[in-house]
Amino acid sequence: MSTNLANLLYLIPIVSFILALRFLSNPAHARRGNQIGAVGMLVAVVVTWIRIGTTSWWAIAVGMLIGGAFGAVAARRVKMTAMPQMVALFNGVGGGAAALIALAEVHRILPESGAPKVDISLAIVLSALIGAISFSGSMVAFAKLQELIGGRPITYPGQQFVNAAILVIAAASGVALVSGVQDEWLLWALVGSALLFGVLFVLPIGGADMPVVISLLNAFTGLAVAASGFELENNVLIVAGMLVGASGTLLTMMMGRAMNRSIANVLFGAFGQVSEAAVAAASSDGGSVRSASAEDVAVMLAYAHKVVFVPGYGLAVAQAQHDVRQLADLLEAKGVEVTYAIHPVAGRMPGHMNVLLAEANVPYPQLKEMDEANPEFSRTDVAVIVGANDVVNPDARNNQAVRSTACRS
Amino acid sequence: MSHNTLLVFELTILVLAIFLGFEVISKVPTLLHTPLMSGTNAIHGIVVVGAMVVLGAPHKDTFDWIVGFLAVVLGSANVVGGFVVTDRMLEMFKKREPAAERPVRDSGQVEEALGSREIPPTSDSTT
């Protein structure tokens, strides 16, 4: 198959990926979109297979079987609460693949006769750097979320300095490679320091800030893949990688905005301190606290016209989604209007809470996002806050906010 | 096509893809942000195509081959896992599930509705 024909056929996956993202704008046909994306991916693989011809076809087949089987089994088995670490894991292996491609390419083309093409070596350096950071960072995020290592922020004196120093080593190796020094060990140094940086970059970040990190690492892998596309002169990699890079960046920015943090703040650490300060500010707002028994709550709920549930990750930790939904069903049977006000970063990845509630069969029209839910609080009789003390919005203060640990009542 | 022409062309589609990415994503509601992340995660699994090209290219030695093979394994785990996880998530988003208290009545209605579809339109008008 000629390169032109292959590039023409690559338009099918490109269009299907765009459609997959486009269809995600509405929950009613989002699943169809994902299936279109999967078909596009299949087309891309088949076209590539034909284009390569018979070289190493069995190795490709075996590799795909191993990877595919692992991916399918892991994705089938994972619980919905464990979804973020699964996404982090798949994200990491994608970044790792991009870094490996760079290693293999450099090994194959060096030493190159004549001056190496600057754009190709730049693409190799970028995909190795970003891919390796994404790989090790995602693995640490996975380990943290899976509780293989402590979820608490790990900090030590001079942390920023050490991180900066490692990044300088990686950048220096990269600059040397791009400027034409033909030494494979430079790339090893680059990948090694990038891997280390990824670990140290994610380690200080606490579990509650994971949505931002995973979103950022997702964008990183996309960028690494786009760089691989330049390296291999492959359009579909460039477009698909950059779509993901752009969307991940936008999503990260939206997360930052929802948490009242700048992207610079998110990127350059100090995660733990800021959230503590925010919590302290919120708790000093005043107002009286009245404790209520389960019976009081039941009475309040039964006589309410409109009840808003404000769920946080604590809900998922306690596996209380189904209990909340049953309570909502009981209330709806009494004619109470029930909605759920969901903070964008409730859970361990953006929008995680929506997935958890959907799993508990909560119909999605009841799931309201922050901007939509906040004005509604003035007309709300009771707000039931479940496992979400840290994300409670000040707007809820004027209502009879009930911290319900007894949601089974 | 000369190398520079190709590069300019590639940069053009790169920039267009950035704007397209922003445009398409800004229409996704926060409700679906987790499936969005998971879905884009599956899309960057396209890296498997690059891994196939590297493994399929004539290789210099065993090292080259091993690295390419590992890249194919990781890339295909990314693709398959990403799409399966996203599908599982999106499967759960439903407008209105029959409530647990009245499953019998609801499934009856569904069966009736399905049954009535098989009846020819003429008999439909009699009901």
Interface residues (C-beta under 8 A of the other chain):
Chain A: P13 F17 I18 A20 L21 R22 L24 S25 P27 A28 A30 R31 G33 N34 Q35 G37 A38 M41 A44 V45 T48 W49 I52 G53 T55 S56 W57 A59 I60 V62 G63 M64 I66 G67 G68 F70 G71 A72 A74 A75 R76 V78 M80 M83 M86 V87 L89 F90 N91 V93 G94 G96 A97 A98 L100 I101 L103 A104 E105 H107 R108 K117 D119 I214 S215 N218 T221 G222 A224 V225 A226 S228 G229 F230 E231 L232 E233 N234 N235 V236 L237 I238 V239 A240 G241 M242 L243 V244 G245 A246 S247 G248 L250 L251 M254 Q326 D329 A333 I342 P344 G347 M349 P350 G351 H352 N354 V355 A358 E359 N361 P363 Y364 P365 L367 E369 M370
Chain B: H3 L6 L7 E10 I13 L14 A17 I18 F19 L20 G21 F22 V24 I25 S26 K27 V28 P29 T30 L31 L32 H33 T34 P35 L36 M37 S38 G39 T40 N41 A42 I43 H44 G45 I46 V47 V48 V49 G50 A51 M52 V53 V54 L55 G56 A57 P58 H59 K60 F63 D64 W65 V67 G68 F69 L70 A71 V72 V73 L74 G75 S76 A77 N78 V79 V80 G81 G82 F83 V84 V85 T86 D87 R88 M89 L90 E91 M92 F93 K94 K95 R96 E97 A99 A100 E101
